[in-house]
Amino acid sequence: MATTFLGAQAPAKSGFWSSGHTPTLIAAFLYFDLAFMVWVLLGPLAPEIAKTLMLTPAQKGLMVAVPTLVGAVLRVVNGLLVDRIGPKNAGTISQVIVIIGLFVAWSFGVTSFAGTLALGVILGFAGASFAIALPLASRWYPPEHQGKAMGLAGMGNSGTVLAALFAPALAKLFGWNSVLGLACIPLTIVLAVYIVLAKDAPGRPPAKSLTDYFQPLKQADAWWLMGFYAVTFGGFVGLAASLPIYFTDRFGLTTIQAGYATAGCVFAGSLIRPLGGALADSIGGVKALTAVFILAAFALVGVSLAESVAGALFLFVLAMLALGTGNGSVFQLVPQRFSAEIGVMTGLVGMAGGVGGFYLASSLGLAKQWTGSFSAGFLIFAGLALVALAGLTLVKGKWRASWGAADGVRI
């Protein structure tokens, strides 16, 4: 008997690699990876940009947070486009906008704080790639492999590692504005590969009216999933964007040293994401998220008290491992509950994650400016992780009874 998932058919309980479309999965990963690289590009460049433009701590925080907020809003738009024109076309359009925007910024230069915010808006299109790459891959795979498929496609958030590793060194060699132009080269190459490899899954759901797309928001489950992702992904991307500033301001590291430290933290969170999806497939997303919120809260409280680079680095890696696992776990749950609305739900949940990242990045800058320390920002976000844990405890019984056991998939 066949298991049908959004029009793509695979033998029940078949092996992962034989159940979907591997070239599309690769294309989704590469597209997501490079898009994420440029989405957080202002973070690794922030110390140099701040020196050139004489930015305050609050301005630095806002500068690195704007791409996250714009990406959050545009994820909803991309969710709508995915269900109307297909993820492949939506991804092509978005990537072209990012490449043109970076090329224009490099050609004319960014010479003011307002200019950095305008650039942040363009980079937000890259952040919205989340709502394209995940349904592009997801629609090819049956329910029992959703955690792994979403995790592997979502591992493209490792692009933040590339930004942290290479952007500071390139900025030292050529100037930070030149990095914007250099980024266009790998983006263009990956766009060509994406166009060749990516293929929309057959049997795409028919287009709905605009109001139909937001029907999931009438259900409490959608809001819970959005809230959980605001903590897991919000924490991940907020830290990825802010850590270069934190390490340079808090411990006086050079921009290159801060980039390496950030890359180590982000790599941990990126690498664990597919493992988090696989773990959620195995033990259930609820159990995985329970451990995630506890560990993330503990690590962030520890960071607020850290007095050494080594101690802070260890705790950030711990936090990123937890948050990366949480990202994969949430998206093991989303397709189980909202399989027919996976495009728009990916956009809505991704939007919530972006909002969480905007809050964390901007609040760290404000905390530094108002109190002279980043600690308050970390403590508040740790508190949000505990609030998410309380919410998960409240709803998990209902979820398991109402929709978890229907298909025999662990939640």
N, C-alpha and C positions, 0 to 999 in steps of 0.2 A: 504494500500500500504506500502511496507517495505522500510526502509531507509538502504542502504548498505554502510558500511564504512570499506574499506580494507578487505572485505571478511566476516566481522561479521555482522549479520543481527539482527535488532531489530525493533519492531513496531514503526512507526513514532510517535515522541513526547511521547514515553513511559517514565515511571518513571525511575529515574537514577539507582536505585539498581536492577531493573529488566531488565535493558537494556544491562548489561555487565556480567562480571565474577568476583564476589566478592573475591573468594580465590586468584585469580591472582592479584587483586588490593592490597590485604593485603600483599601478597608475595613481590610485587614490592615496597611497602612502607617499609617493614622491611629490605629488601635488600639495598635499597637506604639509609635508616636511618643509618644502621651500617657502610655502606661504607663511608658515609659522616662523621661519627664519626672519623674514622681513617684518612680520607683525610686531615682534619685540625688538626690532633693530635699534630703536631709540634708547632702550635700556642700557646696552653695552656702550653706546655712544654718549650717553647722558653726561658723564663726568667731563668729557671734552667739550661737548656742546655748552654745558653750564659755564665753563671757564670762558669760552669765546663770547657768549651772550650775557654773562654775568647774571645768572638766574638764581633766585632764592630757593631754599629747600622745598617750599610749597610749589613753586613753579616747576621744579624738577619732577616732583611727584605727579603733578597734573600732566606734564608733558608725556611721561611714560604711561600714564593711565588713559589718555584720550584714545589711542588706538584700540585699547581694550573695550572701552565703552562703545565706540563706533562699531567695532566688530560685533559687539553684542547685539546692537540694534539691527545691523545688516544681516545677522544670522536668521532673523525672522523673515526678512525679505528673500534671502536665498532659500529658505525653507519653502516659501511660496513658489519661487522660480523652479526649484527642483521638481515639485509636483506638477508644474505646468509645462515646462520645456525640457525637463530631464536634467539629471545632475551633470552629465557631460557638457552640455551646452552652457549651463549655468556656471560651471567651473571655468570654461574657456573665457567667457565674458569677464568674469571677476579677475582672472589673472592678467588679461590684457589691460584692464583699468589700472592695476597695480604697477605693471611694467611702465606704462605711459606716465603715470604719476611720479614714479621714482626718476625716470629719465628727465622729466621737466624740472623736478626739484634739483637734480644734479646740474642741469644746464644753466639754470638761473640762480642757483644758490639759495640757501636758507639763512637769512640774516637777522631774524628777530624771533622773539618768543611766539608772536602770532604766527609766524611762518612755521615754527615747529608744530603748532597745533593744527595748522592746515595740512601739513605732511602727515600728522597723526590720523587725520580723517581718511586720507588716501590709504594709509597702512591698515586702517580698519577693514577695508575690503579683503585684505589678506587674512585677517582674523576670522572673517565670515566664511572662509573656506571650510570650516568645521561642518557647517550645515550642508555642504556639498559632498565632501569626501566620504563621510560616514554613510549616508544613504546610498551613495554610488556603490560602495562595497556591500553594505548590509542587504540590499535587495536581492543579491545573488545567493544568500545563505539561509538555511532553514533555522528554526528556533534554537535547536540544541547546539548550534555553532555560532550564535550571535555574539556571545562574549568574546570569542577568539577573533571573529571577523572584525568587529568594532574595535577590539583592542589593537589588532595589527594595523588597521587603517589609522586609528587614532594615535599610534606610536609616532605618527608624523609630527607630533608636538616635540619630538627630538630636534626639530629644526631650531628650537631655541638654543640648543647646545652649539650649533654652527655659528649662530650670531654671537654668542658669548665667547667662543674660541677665537674667531677670526676678525670680527669687527674692530675690537680695540687695537690689534696689531696693524691692521690695514689703515686705521685712522692715524696711527703714529707714522706710518710710512708715506701716506698720500694725502692725509687730511681727512677729517670726518665727512666732509661734504662729498668727497670722491667715492666714499664707500657706497653712497646712494646709487651712483652710476654703475659701480662694479657689481652691485647686487642684481642688476638687470640681466647680466650674462647668464648665471645659472638659472634664473627664472625663465628666460626665453628657451633655454635648452630643455628644461623640464616640461614647459608648456608643449613643445613639439612632441616629446615622448608621450605625454598625457593624451594628446589628440590621436596618436597612433594606437596606443594600448587600450584606453578606456572604452568601455561599451556599456550602454544602459541595459539593465536587466529587462527581459521580455515581460509583457503583461503589466506595464506601468498603470497604476490606478488612473481612472479618468479624471480630468480636471474638475474641480468643484468650484462653487461660488466662493467669493472672498470670505464671507461670513462663516462658511462651512469649515474653513481652515482653522478657525479659532474655537471650534466646538470643544476641543479637549480642555480648554481653560474653564469650562463649566464644571469640570470634574476635579475633585480635590486631589486625586492621585497625581494629576499633572503638576499642580502647585508643589506638592511634596517632592516630586522628582526634580523640579526646577530648584527648589530650595537646597536639596542635598548637593546638587551639582554646583550651585553658587559657592558652596564651601569647598568642595574637592577641587574642581577646576579653577574656581576663583582664587583659591590659595595657591595653586600651582602657577598660574600665569601671572598673578600679582607678585609672587616672589621672583619669578623668572625676570620680570621687568624691573624689579626694585633692588635685587641683590647687588648689581654693580655699584649702585649709589650707596647702599648700606656698607659694603666692604671698604669703599674708598673713604666715606665720611666717618664711619665708626672706628676703623682700625688703620686708616691711612695707607691702604694698599695702593699700588699703582693701578692704572686702568687695565693693564694687561694681566697683572696678578688677580685683580678682582674678576676679570673675565674668566680666567682659569678656575677660580673658586666657584663662580656662578655656573660654569659649564659642568663641573663635577656634581653640583646639586641638581641641576636640571636633567643631566643624563640619568641620574638615579630615578627621578620621577617619570621620565620618558620610557626608560627600559622596562619599568615595572608595569606599565599600563596594560600591555597584552597579557602579562601574567595575571594582572588583576582581573581581566575579563575571563581568563581560563579558570582562575580560582573561584570566581562567582558562578561560572558554569558548573563547577564541581560541588561547592558547598552552599551556593545561593548568594545572591547579591546582598541580602539583608545581613547575613552573618559577616560577610566581608566588610560591609560598610560600618557595622558596629565596631569592629576592631580599628577601622580607619579613623573614625572620629575620635576615639579614645587616644590613639597614638598621636594623631595630629595635634590635639589639644595639649598633650603632655610636651611634645617637642616645641611648640610655639611658646608655651610658658617658659620652658627652659631657655629658648633663644632670648627672651626678654631679660633674662638674668645673666646671660653669658658674658664673661669678662675676657675671653681670649679668642683669637681667630680659630684655633683648633676646636675649641668647645662649640663655638657658633657653627662652624662648618659641619661638625658631626651632627648637631641637632637639626640643621637645615636639611642634610641628607636624609635623616630619619623622617622629617616632616614631608619631604618630597616623595619618599618611598610610600608613605601612607597615602598622600593625596593622589599620586599616580595610580595606586591600587584602587582608590575610590573612583577615579575617573572611569576606569574599565568596569568597575562594579555597577555604577549607575547605568551605564549603557548596556549592561547585560539585562537590566530590568526594563528599560524603556521599550524595546521591541516586544517584550512579553505582554505588556499592558496596552500598547498603542501601535500594534503592527500595521493597521490600516492607515494610520496617520504618521508614519515614521518620518516622512519628510518634514512636515511642519513641527512635529514634536522634537526632532533633532534641532531645528532652528530655535524653538522656544526654550528647550533645556540649555542649549548652547548659549542663548542670550543671557539666561540667568547666570551661567558660569562667567560670562564676560562682565556682567554687572558686579559679581563678586570680586573679580580681578581688579576692576576699576576702583571699587571701594578700598581694597587692601592697598593698592599702589598709591592712591591719592591720600589715604589716611596716614600712611607711613610718612609721607612728606609733610603733612600738616602736624603730625605728632612731633617730628623733628624740629619744625619751626616754632611750635608753641611751647614745647617742654624741653627742647634741647636733646631729646632722646627718642629713639624709635620704639621704645618698650611698650608704650601705651597702645600703639597700633597692633603689635603682636598679641598683646593680652586680650584685646577686644575680639580679634579674630579667633583666638583660642576659645573664647566664650561662645562665639557663634558655632564652633564645632560641637560644643557640648549641647547647645540648643538643638542642633541637627540630630544629635544622638537621642535626645529626649523625644523628638518628633518621630524618629525611626522606631523607637520602642513603642510609641503610641499606635502606629499604623501597621506594624509588621503582622500582627495576628489577623487583621482583616485582609491584608494582601494575600497571605497564604491560603486563607479560606475561600476568598472570592475569585481570585484569578491565578494564583500560583499553581494549584493542583490540576487545573483544567487540561494542560497539555503534558503533564508529568515533568515539567521543567522546574528545576530548583530555583526558588527565589529567596 
